Amino acid sequence: MTIDHRPLIEGSVVRATLRFGAPLAAALTLHGLFNFVDIAFVGRLDAGAIAAVSIAGVVVMIPMLLFDAVSGAAVAALARAYGAGDDDAFRDVARALWWSAGLAGFLCLAAVGPARLVIDGYFEPGSAVARAGRDYLDIMMCGAAGMFFLMSASAVFRGRGRSFWPVTLLVGANLLNVLLNWMLIFGEWGAPRLEVAGAAHATVASRGAAALLGVGVLWFGASRTGGSFGWSPPTRREFARLLGSGMLVALQLSVRVIASLVVIRIACLGHRDAVALMDGVGVANRLEMIPVFLALGWGAAATTVVGQNMGAGRGDRALRGLIVAVVAAILTGGAVALGLWVFRDRCFDVMAPEASAVAREEAFRYLGWSLATFPFVAAGAVVARGLNGAGRFGLPLAVDASAYAVVLPLAAWIAARTSGSEGAWAAYAATHVGAAVVYLIVLFGGNRLGKLQENP
């Protein structure tokens, strides 16, 4: 790998962060549309189909987020190696990432059985909704390896500060996903009518195709992408370091996902129509994911900007880049969140025209709280990713574990007993605000990134 021009370390940090981050934010927003597209098509099937895809989708998201944490830790390490001009370290991390992707795919296959138990806990075993949820879950878990290799390819590009291929891969995958959903869910153009299972097949196939393209670009264009592709085993030290730091980030992300399942379950207790509630919240979650993934795109940019500048020994510049990413996430994501609220009726009609009035009511109740607190969600997500870029993985885990694993379940249960689902969503929103305040105190208080140079 030849270290030549490094735009994230040189010149205006504001311009560099925005030019690198904007395409990633757009790409991750399109990634969030995977779920939107699934629901938009599935919402035209029988009642309960949305609930099946929603609950199964949250379960599938756990291994996805776990590996996203590993790839995020890899981006941080790759970026620091690139910023320091360390060719060997860059290659070692990249090889460790490929092997981690293969291992994660194997573990997902082994986890299919235990994951089914979650579906059985939300729906009556043997019902049509439970069977649909199991079908979606099985297909997504068995095809998860494609997503892991897609994430790995994107991580290698991002570690070098390249955003073109991550954007291209995700845009292409989303376009293919739309086409395959239409064909496989409804049986168009001679394809079999698979309904809910078709949505899973479409997602797995489109992600797999994008993964093959990304791996191919890295394989055949090694000289232009840093020569960072290879199947030779990584050093044991690098593999252990990547998995160790990745697991800290994984625990942080999985805490939030599990917390969302817990809050939904609490909101269902005593509700007059639990399936309708899950239908409505499933639609709301998919809409909410659009600005959330946009914020995660800015967070991904922050990881690279901070990592490269920390590797180059420029902690103050890393801090300025992180602040730019936080502001950009709040402004762009906030604008999208506002648009979703203004056009919530139209969005719901597009995604779930057959849903009941109860489902619509619950969706809007949930969105009222989640979209209003989105700027705090965005700020917390980007700061956490920036800290990861600086090699600080334990602090975000401590913040999220305290807020979402300890405080939130108790607060949601107490609030739901007096105010029903409204109380559960209010407790969820308050937790987002509290966690973001802690992150901002960390950022602007005595733990500034500029002071982390000595111990990245």
C-alpha positions as CSV (number, residue, x, y, z in Angstrom):
1,M,0.0,0.0,0.0
2,T,1.4,3.4,-1.0
3,I,0.5,6.2,1.3
4,D,0.1,9.3,-0.9
5,H,-2.4,12.0,-0.4
6,R,-4.5,11.8,2.8
7,P,-7.3,14.3,2.5
8,L,-8.8,13.5,5.9
9,I,-5.5,14.6,7.6
10,E,-4.7,17.5,5.4
11,G,-6.4,20.8,4.5
12,S,-9.8,22.0,5.9
13,V,-11.1,19.5,8.4
14,V,-14.7,20.8,7.8
15,R,-14.5,20.3,4.1
16,A,-12.8,16.9,4.4
17,T,-15.4,15.6,6.9
18,L,-18.3,16.8,4.9
19,R,-17.0,15.5,1.6
20,F,-16.2,12.1,3.1
21,G,-19.2,11.8,5.3
22,A,-22.0,13.0,3.0
23,P,-21.8,10.0,0.6
24,L,-21.5,7.6,3.5
25,A,-24.6,9.1,5.2
26,A,-26.5,8.8,1.9
27,A,-25.3,5.2,1.5
28,L,-26.3,4.2,5.0
29,T,-29.7,5.9,4.6
30,L,-30.3,3.7,1.5
31,H,-29.2,0.8,3.6
32,G,-32.0,1.7,6.0
33,L,-34.4,1.5,3.1
34,F,-33.8,-2.3,2.9
35,N,-36.2,-2.6,5.9
36,F,-38.5,0.1,4.5
37,V,-38.8,-1.8,1.2
38,D,-39.6,-5.1,2.9
39,I,-42.4,-3.5,4.9
40,A,-43.8,-1.5,2.0
41,F,-44.3,-4.8,0.1
42,V,-45.2,-7.0,3.0
43,G,-47.8,-4.5,4.2
44,R,-50.0,-5.4,1.3
45,L,-50.3,-9.0,2.5
46,D,-52.6,-10.4,5.3
47,A,-52.8,-8.8,8.7
48,G,-50.0,-9.9,11.0
49,A,-47.4,-10.1,8.1
50,I,-45.8,-6.8,9.3
51,A,-45.6,-8.0,12.8
52,A,-43.9,-11.2,11.7
53,V,-41.3,-9.4,9.6
54,S,-40.8,-6.7,12.3
55,I,-40.1,-9.0,15.2
56,A,-38.0,-11.4,13.1
57,G,-36.2,-8.4,11.7
58,V,-35.2,-7.1,15.1
59,V,-33.9,-10.6,16.0
60,V,-31.9,-10.7,12.8
61,M,-30.6,-7.2,13.4
62,I,-28.7,-8.5,16.5
63,P,-26.0,-10.5,14.6
64,M,-25.9,-7.8,12.0
65,L,-25.1,-5.2,14.6
66,L,-22.7,-7.5,16.3
67,F,-20.7,-7.8,13.1
68,D,-21.2,-4.1,12.4
69,A,-19.4,-3.5,15.6
70,V,-16.5,-5.8,14.5
71,S,-16.3,-4.0,11.2
72,G,-16.5,-0.6,13.0
73,A,-13.6,-1.6,15.2
74,A,-11.7,-2.7,12.1
75,V,-12.4,0.7,10.4
76,A,-11.0,2.4,13.5
77,A,-7.8,0.2,13.4
78,L,-7.5,0.5,9.6
79,A,-7.9,4.3,9.7
80,R,-5.2,4.6,12.5
81,A,-2.8,2.4,10.5
82,Y,-3.5,4.4,7.4
83,G,-3.0,7.7,9.2
84,A,0.3,6.4,10.6
85,G,1.4,5.1,7.2
86,D,1.7,1.5,8.6
87,D,1.3,-0.8,5.6
88,D,1.8,-4.1,7.6
89,A,-0.8,-3.2,10.3
90,F,-3.3,-2.2,7.6
91,R,-3.0,-5.6,5.9
92,D,-3.2,-7.5,9.2
93,V,-6.4,-5.9,10.3
94,A,-7.9,-6.4,6.8
95,R,-7.1,-10.1,6.9
96,A,-8.5,-10.5,10.4
97,L,-11.7,-8.8,9.1
98,W,-12.2,-11.3,6.3
99,W,-11.8,-14.3,8.6
100,S,-14.2,-12.7,11.1
101,A,-16.8,-12.4,8.4
102,G,-16.6,-16.1,7.6
103,L,-16.8,-17.0,11.3
104,A,-19.8,-14.8,11.8
105,G,-21.6,-16.5,8.9
106,F,-21.0,-19.9,10.4
107,L,-22.2,-18.8,13.9
108,C,-25.5,-17.4,12.4
109,L,-26.2,-20.8,10.9
110,A,-25.7,-22.4,14.4
111,A,-28.0,-19.8,16.0
112,V,-31.1,-20.4,13.9
113,G,-32.6,-22.8,16.5
114,P,-32.3,-20.6,19.5
115,A,-33.4,-17.5,17.6
116,R,-36.7,-19.2,16.8
117,L,-37.5,-19.2,20.5
118,V,-37.9,-15.4,20.4
119,I,-40.5,-15.7,17.6
120,D,-42.4,-18.2,19.7
121,G,-42.4,-15.9,22.6
122,Y,-44.2,-13.1,20.7
123,F,-46.7,-15.1,18.7
124,E,-48.9,-18.1,19.3
125,P,-46.8,-21.2,18.3
126,G,-48.0,-22.8,15.1
127,S,-50.1,-19.7,14.0
128,A,-49.7,-18.3,10.5
129,V,-47.9,-15.2,11.9
130,A,-45.5,-17.4,13.8
131,R,-44.8,-19.5,10.7
132,A,-44.2,-16.4,8.6
133,G,-41.8,-15.0,11.2
134,R,-39.9,-18.3,11.4
135,D,-39.6,-18.4,7.6
136,Y,-38.2,-14.9,7.4
137,L,-35.9,-15.5,10.3
138,D,-34.5,-18.8,8.9
139,I,-33.7,-17.4,5.5
140,M,-32.1,-14.2,6.8
141,M,-29.9,-16.0,9.3
142,C,-28.8,-18.6,6.8
143,G,-27.9,-15.9,4.3
144,A,-26.2,-13.5,6.7
145,A,-22.7,-14.2,5.5
146,G,-23.3,-12.1,2.4
147,M,-24.0,-9.1,4.5
148,F,-20.9,-9.7,6.6
149,F,-18.7,-9.8,3.6
150,L,-20.4,-6.7,2.2
151,M,-19.7,-4.9,5.4
152,S,-16.1,-6.1,5.4
153,A,-15.5,-4.8,1.9
154,S,-17.0,-1.4,2.8
155,A,-14.8,-1.3,5.9
156,V,-11.6,-1.7,4.0
157,F,-12.6,1.1,1.6
158,R,-13.6,3.4,4.5
159,G,-10.4,2.7,6.4
160,R,-8.6,4.3,3.5
161,G,-11.0,7.2,3.4
162,R,-12.7,6.1,0.2
163,S,-16.5,6.4,0.0
164,F,-17.2,5.8,-3.7
165,W,-17.4,2.0,-3.5
166,P,-19.4,1.7,-0.2
167,V,-22.0,4.1,-1.7
168,T,-22.1,2.2,-5.0
169,L,-22.5,-1.2,-3.4
170,L,-25.3,-0.1,-1.1
171,V,-27.2,1.8,-3.9
172,G,-26.9,-1.2,-6.2
173,A,-28.0,-3.6,-3.5
174,N,-31.1,-1.5,-2.7
175,L,-32.2,-1.2,-6.4
176,L,-31.9,-5.0,-6.8
177,N,-33.8,-5.5,-3.5
178,V,-36.7,-3.5,-4.8
179,L,-36.9,-5.5,-8.0
180,L,-36.6,-8.9,-6.2
181,N,-39.1,-8.0,-3.5
182,W,-41.7,-7.2,-6.1
183,M,-41.0,-10.4,-8.0
184,L,-40.7,-12.9,-5.1
185,I,-43.4,-11.6,-2.7
186,F,-46.1,-11.4,-5.3
187,G,-44.9,-13.9,-7.9
188,E,-44.4,-11.5,-10.7
189,W,-42.4,-12.1,-14.0
190,G,-42.7,-15.9,-13.6
191,A,-41.2,-16.0,-10.1
192,P,-42.9,-18.0,-7.3
193,R,-45.2,-16.2,-4.9
194,L,-43.3,-16.5,-1.6
195,E,-45.0,-13.7,0.3
196,V,-43.0,-13.0,3.6
197,A,-40.3,-15.5,2.7
198,G,-39.9,-13.7,-0.6
199,A,-38.9,-10.5,1.2
200,A,-36.1,-12.4,3.0
201,H,-34.9,-14.1,-0.2
202,A,-34.8,-10.8,-1.9
203,T,-32.7,-9.1,0.8
204,V,-30.3,-12.0,1.1
205,A,-29.8,-12.2,-2.7
206,S,-29.3,-8.5,-3.2
207,R,-26.8,-8.2,-0.3
208,G,-24.9,-11.3,-1.6
209,A,-24.6,-9.8,-5.1
210,A,-23.2,-6.6,-3.6
211,A,-20.8,-8.5,-1.5
212,L,-19.5,-10.4,-4.5
213,L,-18.9,-7.2,-6.4
214,G,-17.1,-5.6,-3.4
215,V,-14.9,-8.6,-2.9
216,G,-14.2,-8.7,-6.6
217,V,-13.1,-5.1,-6.7
218,L,-10.8,-5.6,-3.8
219,W,-9.4,-8.8,-5.3
220,F,-8.8,-7.6,-8.9
221,G,-8.0,-4.0,-8.0
222,A,-5.6,-4.7,-5.0
223,S,-3.0,-2.2,-6.2
224,R,-5.6,0.6,-6.3
225,T,-7.3,-0.3,-3.0
226,G,-4.2,-0.8,-0.9
227,G,-3.4,-4.4,-1.7
228,S,-5.4,-5.3,1.4
229,F,-7.1,-8.4,0.1
230,G,-5.9,-11.9,0.9
231,W,-7.2,-15.2,2.5
232,S,-4.0,-16.0,4.4
233,P,-4.8,-16.3,8.1
234,P,-4.2,-13.1,10.2
235,T,-1.8,-13.1,13.1
236,R,-3.3,-14.5,16.2
237,R,-2.6,-11.2,18.0
238,E,-4.4,-9.1,15.4
239,F,-7.4,-11.5,15.2
240,A,-7.8,-11.5,19.0
241,R,-7.4,-7.7,19.2
242,L,-10.0,-7.1,16.5
243,L,-12.5,-9.5,18.0
244,G,-11.9,-8.1,21.5
245,S,-12.5,-4.5,20.6
246,G,-15.3,-5.5,18.3
247,M,-17.1,-7.3,21.0
248,L,-17.1,-4.3,23.2
249,V,-18.8,-2.3,20.5
250,A,-21.1,-5.2,19.7
251,L,-22.3,-5.4,23.3
252,Q,-23.0,-1.6,23.2
253,L,-25.1,-2.0,20.0
254,S,-26.9,-5.2,21.0
255,V,-27.9,-3.6,24.3
256,R,-30.0,-1.1,22.4
257,V,-31.5,-3.7,20.1
258,I,-32.5,-6.0,23.0
259,A,-33.8,-3.0,24.9
260,S,-36.2,-2.2,22.0
261,L,-37.5,-5.8,22.1
262,V,-38.0,-5.4,25.9
263,V,-39.9,-2.1,25.5
264,I,-42.2,-3.5,22.8
265,R,-42.9,-6.5,25.0
266,I,-43.7,-4.2,28.0
267,A,-46.0,-2.0,25.8
268,C,-47.9,-5.1,24.7
269,L,-48.8,-6.1,28.3
270,G,-52.5,-5.6,28.8
271,H,-52.9,-4.0,25.3
272,R,-56.3,-4.7,23.7
273,D,-54.7,-5.8,20.4
274,A,-51.0,-6.8,20.8
275,V,-50.6,-7.9,17.2
276,A,-51.9,-4.6,15.9
277,L,-49.5,-2.8,18.2
278,M,-46.6,-4.7,16.8
279,D,-47.8,-4.1,13.3
280,G,-47.9,-0.3,13.9
281,V,-44.7,-0.2,15.8
282,G,-43.1,-2.3,13.0
283,V,-44.0,0.3,10.5
284,A,-42.8,3.1,12.8
285,N,-39.5,1.4,13.4
286,R,-38.9,1.1,9.7
287,L,-39.6,4.8,9.2
288,E,-37.4,5.7,12.2
289,M,-34.5,3.7,10.7
290,I,-34.2,6.1,7.8
291,P,-32.8,9.0,9.8
292,V,-31.1,6.7,12.3
293,F,-29.1,5.1,9.5
294,L,-28.3,8.5,8.2
295,A,-26.9,9.4,11.6
296,L,-24.9,6.1,11.6
297,G,-23.4,7.1,8.2
298,W,-22.1,10.3,9.8
299,G,-20.9,8.1,12.7
300,A,-19.1,5.9,10.3
301,A,-17.4,8.9,8.8
302,A,-16.5,10.1,12.3
303,T,-14.8,6.7,13.0
304,T,-12.5,7.2,10.0
305,V,-11.8,10.9,10.5
306,V,-11.0,10.4,14.1
307,G,-9.0,7.3,13.5
308,Q,-6.8,8.6,10.7
309,N,-6.1,11.9,12.6
310,M,-5.3,10.0,15.9
311,G,-3.0,7.7,13.9
312,A,-1.2,10.8,12.6
313,G,-1.0,12.3,16.1
314,R,-3.5,15.1,15.4
315,G,-6.0,14.8,18.3
316,D,-7.2,18.4,18.1
317,R,-8.1,17.9,14.4
318,A,-9.8,14.6,15.3
319,L,-12.0,16.5,17.8
320,R,-13.0,19.2,15.3
321,G,-13.9,16.5,12.7
322,L,-16.1,14.7,15.2
323,I,-17.9,17.9,16.1
324,V,-18.6,18.6,12.4
325,A,-20.0,15.1,12.0
326,V,-22.2,15.5,15.0
327,V,-23.7,18.8,13.8
328,A,-24.2,17.4,10.3
329,A,-26.0,14.3,11.7
330,I,-28.3,16.5,13.8
331,L,-29.1,18.8,10.9
332,T,-29.6,16.4,8.1
333,G,-31.2,13.6,10.2
334,G,-33.4,16.1,11.9
335,A,-34.7,17.4,8.6
336,V,-35.5,13.9,7.5
337,A,-37.2,13.1,10.8
338,L,-39.3,16.3,10.5
339,G,-40.3,15.3,7.0
340,L,-41.4,11.8,8.2
341,W,-43.6,13.4,10.9
342,V,-45.2,15.9,8.5
343,F,-46.0,13.1,5.9
344,R,-46.6,10.3,8.4
345,D,-50.1,9.6,7.1
346,R,-48.9,9.2,3.5
347,C,-45.9,7.1,4.6
348,F,-48.1,4.8,6.6
349,D,-50.5,4.4,3.7
350,V,-47.6,3.5,1.4
351,M,-46.2,0.9,3.8
352,A,-49.3,-0.6,5.4
353,P,-52.5,0.2,3.5
354,E,-54.2,-2.9,5.0
355,A,-53.2,-2.1,8.6
356,S,-55.9,-1.5,11.2
357,A,-56.8,1.8,12.9
358,V,-55.2,0.5,16.1
359,A,-51.9,-0.2,14.3
360,R,-51.9,3.4,12.8
361,E,-52.7,4.9,16.2
362,E,-49.8,3.0,17.9
363,A,-47.4,3.9,15.0
364,F,-48.1,7.6,15.3
365,R,-47.9,7.4,19.1
366,Y,-44.4,5.8,18.9
367,L,-43.2,8.2,16.2
368,G,-44.3,11.2,18.1
369,W,-41.8,10.4,20.8
370,S,-39.0,8.9,18.8
371,L,-38.8,11.5,16.0
372,A,-39.0,14.4,18.5
373,T,-35.9,13.1,20.3
374,F,-34.0,12.2,17.2
375,P,-31.4,15.0,17.5
376,F,-30.3,13.4,20.8
377,V,-30.2,9.9,19.2
378,A,-28.0,11.3,16.4
379,A,-25.6,13.1,18.7
380,G,-25.1,10.1,20.9
381,A,-24.6,7.7,18.0
382,V,-21.9,9.9,16.3
383,V,-20.0,10.6,19.5
384,A,-19.9,6.9,20.3
385,R,-18.5,6.1,16.9
386,G,-16.0,8.9,17.2
387,L,-14.8,7.5,20.5
388,N,-14.5,4.1,18.8
389,G,-12.3,5.7,16.2
390,A,-10.0,6.9,18.9
391,G,-9.7,3.4,20.3
392,R,-12.1,4.1,23.2
393,F,-14.5,1.2,23.2
394,G,-15.3,0.7,26.9
395,L,-16.8,4.1,27.5
396,P,-19.7,3.9,25.0
397,L,-20.5,0.4,26.3
398,A,-20.6,1.7,29.9
399,V,-23.0,4.5,28.9
400,D,-25.4,2.4,26.9
401,A,-25.4,-0.5,29.3
402,S,-26.3,1.8,32.2
403,A,-29.0,3.6,30.2
404,Y,-30.6,0.9,28.1
405,A,-30.0,-2.3,30.1
406,V,-30.6,-0.9,33.7
407,V,-32.6,2.3,33.7
408,L,-34.9,1.8,30.6
409,P,-36.6,-1.5,31.4
410,L,-37.5,-0.4,34.9
411,A,-38.7,3.1,33.7
412,A,-40.7,1.6,30.8
413,W,-42.4,-0.9,33.1
414,I,-43.4,1.7,35.7
415,A,-44.6,4.2,33.0
416,A,-46.5,1.5,31.1
417,R,-48.4,0.5,34.3
418,T,-49.9,4.0,34.5
419,S,-50.0,5.2,30.9
420,G,-49.9,2.1,28.8
421,S,-47.9,2.1,25.6
422,E,-47.6,5.9,25.7
423,G,-45.7,5.6,28.9
424,A,-43.3,2.9,27.5
425,W,-42.5,5.1,24.4
426,A,-42.0,8.2,26.7
427,A,-39.5,6.2,28.8
428,Y,-37.7,5.1,25.7
429,A,-37.4,8.7,24.5
430,A,-36.2,10.0,27.8
431,T,-33.5,7.3,27.8
432,H,-32.3,8.5,24.4
433,V,-32.0,12.1,25.8
434,G,-30.2,11.0,28.9
435,A,-27.6,8.9,27.1
436,A,-26.9,11.7,24.6
437,V,-26.4,14.3,27.4
438,V,-23.8,12.0,28.9
439,Y,-22.0,11.6,25.6
440,L,-21.9,15.3,25.0
441,I,-20.5,15.9,28.5
442,V,-17.8,13.4,27.7
443,L,-17.1,15.1,24.4
444,F,-16.9,18.7,25.7
445,G,-15.8,17.9,29.3
446,G,-12.5,16.7,30.6
447,N,-12.2,13.7,28.3
448,R,-11.5,15.5,25.0
449,L,-10.2,13.6,22.1
450,G,-7.1,15.8,21.9
451,K,-6.0,14.3,25.2
452,L,-6.3,10.7,23.9
453,Q,-3.2,10.8,21.7
454,E,-1.0,9.4,24.4
455,N,-3.2,6.3,24.8
456,P,-5.3,5.6,21.7
